[in-house]
């Protein structure tokens, strides 16, 4: 059995993403899929899930191999239930990621990429408690535009990046970097049997994507 590299994309689809931002996210997801499908390592090991959050959170695509992955239709509406999204990632990992057993090794630890353009409107700390008790690999949180709080995202993960604006070009650059990060991680697990654990092991972000220290 091939050890899968689970990847969870957790996307803010609240009302403030209406217009250019949500269109840019859709395009970014398409570009990411095209890039991953053209990479033999990613095609072999990466499995992708999409979780969206607005007034509630839902897993719009369960963990799926790249060849079978169907792009979800995304619309922007409602508030920003980040806590619910964190809890849903945790329960999805419990349900979908194969654990190791004495007979065989389980999946690689999941990569999780969060993206939000605003402040959470629910009890996000409770969701954070659910999320941090699960074993994950690299977790990257992206604050898209000036309405997002990078300091808050730092409580979810050490790896926080910031986009100055949530426009088409900037979001496209972010998704391109995410796809190359997934490709790099796929190569590492396939060729060397090791997981990426720090930002320095991922490709350097483009100028539009600022690492928050």
Phi, psi and omega in degrees: 000131177288133175285123183277151171253098182286137179233124178250121174260119185246109194243132176286120177239032180289170185304329181291348178273001182303144175089227186303316183301313183291325176296320180294323178295317178300313179296320180299319179295319177298315180297318180299316180297315179300315181296315183292323181290340180268002180251121185297325181293313180297318181300326181284320191243332187281133173238137191241138172229148176239127175242131178245154176219132172221247177290339167215180183245145178213149175269102185279337172224118175292171182299117191223145175292156188296325182294326183267352188297127176253127180297131180281158173269126185249134173229150182259129179192160168075198186262198191236085183273070181295322180299317179297322179297318179299316179296322181291323175299315181301313182289328177294319177299314179304319187278325193253333186272124181288129177272156177290149175229171178302332183278326184207157177282143179276194179293163171291159180295137186292145169270138181230126178241111177265148173217126178217150180247007185211194181265144177295145181249007179234188181281079187290336180296323180295318176298322180298319178299318177299313187294316187287347177273357178264150179277116177236162172272232178292132173239123180239131177245136183244123174267108185264105178089176189283347181281347183270154186249101182296328181295319177296316181296333178297338178283340177276317183206152174292336188266091181241135175238156183231137173253130181296327180223158177256048181263177188302310186294319184290315179295323176299317180297321180297311182296326177297318178294319178300315182296321178289331176292320178293318179300313179300316180296321178298316180298317182299315182288325182286315188274321187247349181069026179234153181259146173290132183238345180227159179302329183294342178272352177267164177300148178297135181295152176290170184302332182286344184251107184263125177285133179265120180264000000 
